[in-house]
Amino acid sequence: MILLRRYLIYLILVILVATGFTYISYKIYPSIGFVKNDIWRVLPSPGDTNRDIYTRAFVSQYGTFALAKPEAAYFSASVDIEENLLSSNCSYKLTGEDIEAKWWAITLYDNEGFLTQNNEKLYSFNSENIDFNFEGGFEVYFTNDDAFIAELNNKNWLRSPEEKNFSISMRIYLPGEEFFSNLKRINLPIVEKIRCLDE
Amino acid sequence: MSSFLKKVFIIIILGFIVHLLFISVFPQLKAWSISRQASENNNINTAFQRDLADSNSTQIIRPSADLLYGGCGYDVTYKPLIISTQVPSTYWSVSFFSQNTDNFATINELNETGENLKIYLFGPNSKPSKVSDGFIVVSPSNRGLMLMRQFIGNGSNFDELYNIQDTLECTLEGS
């Protein structure tokens, strides 16, 4: 009985240590697994068969059926150019240039990673439905401020959630093999804060 | 080394091994949970269609609002699966995910330029026969998932895309 109790304590300790390792790897993985490009983060091989076990586990939780390269690249950002978290309290402007690929899309997600509820039923802009400016670039605004929306002279805006922070993703499909060897330096859109409701 | 330190060391090593096992098995568990949902809905080896994602779509984290999805969970333990569909003029892809969620194959417009697509999906232990009317894909696991993605573009061809989605068929050979 005493022996059984001792082994049970060992088992609990082993499980606790395993849980600790899993927690630490969950916390550390984003800073070592992702490639950083300005405000954007991207996994170099999200769906590939030769990815490491940590990437496989992370992707299965946060993007279960991600495609392997060179089919698609999935960039995400949760901060603006000043490295502050994207807040539903503020309005932002994303500025970018067209990207050489079959198509691309910019999508806004709430803090749980789901599409944000909005009356407009607008969740994203893609390379075929976005309004480009005269220089061939584009702007997209993220806001939950109706006064700000009324002032806008641009149909490219997405409503951010009513509360908490949010994130954006940029999906790029069939960008070519070379794209993936240059993930750190590709010219991607920037996001800057315009104003906040409490300012 | 004292007996106490030895025990601590062994517990840490065992804990790390259990952690690695959990991390390795986690994707399979995730895929198993999804395929269980699919089989409860009778969707194994049967095509399913999904509406465009919106704010009510909470099955998958970070869904795409620009892709129309169809697909089928598969089990090719005993027979190959035949997948056939029309394909649109916009971007499309048919991608295969093994039981550990690896994307082991993708067929897209770069491979098939016609309007119709046919794929024979074989299991890991089968010997694929030659086919003249489609692509052969060999899955590294008996069970997995096939997903067809269609790009909605500016939304002007929704009807065409939904019609194409309805043409997707997944049937076991000989059934």
HADDOCK unambig.tbl for C-alpha pairs under 7 A between the chains (distance, minus, plus):
assign (segid A and resid 13 and name CA) (segid B and resid 11 and name CA) 6.93 0.50 0.50
assign (segid A and resid 14 and name CA) (segid B and resid 11 and name CA) 5.45 0.50 0.50
assign (segid A and resid 14 and name CA) (segid B and resid 12 and name CA) 6.91 0.50 0.50
assign (segid A and resid 14 and name CA) (segid B and resid 14 and name CA) 6.17 0.50 0.50
assign (segid A and resid 14 and name CA) (segid B and resid 15 and name CA) 4.54 0.50 0.50
assign (segid A and resid 15 and name CA) (segid B and resid 15 and name CA) 6.17 0.50 0.50
assign (segid A and resid 17 and name CA) (segid B and resid 12 and name CA) 6.31 0.50 0.50
assign (segid A and resid 17 and name CA) (segid B and resid 15 and name CA) 4.90 0.50 0.50
assign (segid A and resid 18 and name CA) (segid B and resid 15 and name CA) 4.25 0.50 0.50
assign (segid A and resid 18 and name CA) (segid B and resid 16 and name CA) 5.58 0.50 0.50
assign (segid A and resid 18 and name CA) (segid B and resid 18 and name CA) 5.77 0.50 0.50
assign (segid A and resid 18 and name CA) (segid B and resid 19 and name CA) 4.58 0.50 0.50
assign (segid A and resid 19 and name CA) (segid B and resid 19 and name CA) 6.87 0.50 0.50
assign (segid A and resid 21 and name CA) (segid B and resid 16 and name CA) 6.66 0.50 0.50
assign (segid A and resid 21 and name CA) (segid B and resid 19 and name CA) 6.35 0.50 0.50
assign (segid A and resid 22 and name CA) (segid B and resid 19 and name CA) 6.00 0.50 0.50
assign (segid A and resid 47 and name CA) (segid B and resid 102 and name CA) 5.57 0.50 0.50
assign (segid A and resid 47 and name CA) (segid B and resid 103 and name CA) 5.20 0.50 0.50
assign (segid A and resid 48 and name CA) (segid B and resid 102 and name CA) 6.09 0.50 0.50
assign (segid A and resid 48 and name CA) (segid B and resid 103 and name CA) 5.90 0.50 0.50
assign (segid A and resid 49 and name CA) (segid B and resid 102 and name CA) 5.14 0.50 0.50
assign (segid A and resid 49 and name CA) (segid B and resid 103 and name CA) 6.36 0.50 0.50
assign (segid A and resid 49 and name CA) (segid B and resid 104 and name CA) 6.01 0.50 0.50
assign (segid A and resid 53 and name CA) (segid B and resid 23 and name CA) 6.56 0.50 0.50
assign (segid A and resid 53 and name CA) (segid B and resid 24 and name CA) 5.80 0.50 0.50
assign (segid A and resid 54 and name CA) (segid B and resid 23 and name CA) 6.65 0.50 0.50
assign (segid A and resid 56 and name CA) (segid B and resid 27 and name CA) 6.67 0.50 0.50
assign (segid A and resid 57 and name CA) (segid B and resid 23 and name CA) 5.99 0.50 0.50
assign (segid A and resid 57 and name CA) (segid B and resid 26 and name CA) 6.02 0.50 0.50
assign (segid A and resid 57 and name CA) (segid B and resid 27 and name CA) 5.44 0.50 0.50
assign (segid A and resid 60 and name CA) (segid B and resid 27 and name CA) 5.42 0.50 0.50
assign (segid A and resid 60 and name CA) (segid B and resid 30 and name CA) 6.76 0.50 0.50
assign (segid A and resid 60 and name CA) (segid B and resid 101 and name CA) 6.79 0.50 0.50
assign (segid A and resid 62 and name CA) (segid B and resid 61 and name CA) 5.87 0.50 0.50
assign (segid A and resid 63 and name CA) (segid B and resid 61 and name CA) 6.14 0.50 0.50
assign (segid A and resid 63 and name CA) (segid B and resid 62 and name CA) 6.71 0.50 0.50
assign (segid A and resid 64 and name CA) (segid B and resid 101 and name CA) 6.86 0.50 0.50
assign (segid A and resid 65 and name CA) (segid B and resid 101 and name CA) 6.37 0.50 0.50
assign (segid A and resid 67 and name CA) (segid B and resid 103 and name CA) 5.88 0.50 0.50
assign (segid A and resid 68 and name CA) (segid B and resid 103 and name CA) 5.84 0.50 0.50
assign (segid A and resid 109 and name CA) (segid B and resid 62 and name CA) 6.90 0.50 0.50
assign (segid A and resid 113 and name CA) (segid B and resid 61 and name CA) 5.36 0.50 0.50
assign (segid A and resid 113 and name CA) (segid B and resid 62 and name CA) 4.96 0.50 0.50
assign (segid A and resid 114 and name CA) (segid B and resid 55 and name CA) 6.51 0.50 0.50
assign (segid A and resid 114 and name CA) (segid B and resid 58 and name CA) 6.46 0.50 0.50
assign (segid A and resid 114 and name CA) (segid B and resid 61 and name CA) 6.02 0.50 0.50
assign (segid A and resid 114 and name CA) (segid B and resid 62 and name CA) 5.50 0.50 0.50
assign (segid A and resid 114 and name CA) (segid B and resid 63 and name CA) 6.99 0.50 0.50
assign (segid A and resid 115 and name CA) (segid B and resid 54 and name CA) 6.08 0.50 0.50
assign (segid A and resid 115 and name CA) (segid B and resid 55 and name CA) 4.56 0.50 0.50
assign (segid A and resid 116 and name CA) (segid B and resid 55 and name CA) 5.42 0.50 0.50
assign (segid A and resid 117 and name CA) (segid B and resid 55 and name CA) 5.02 0.50 0.50
assign (segid A and resid 123 and name CA) (segid B and resid 65 and name CA) 6.43 0.50 0.50
assign (segid A and resid 124 and name CA) (segid B and resid 65 and name CA) 6.45 0.50 0.50
assign (segid A and resid 128 and name CA) (segid B and resid 153 and name CA) 5.30 0.50 0.50
assign (segid A and resid 128 and name CA) (segid B and resid 154 and name CA) 5.28 0.50 0.50
assign (segid A and resid 129 and name CA) (segid B and resid 153 and name CA) 6.56 0.50 0.50
assign (segid A and resid 129 and name CA) (segid B and resid 154 and name CA) 4.53 0.50 0.50
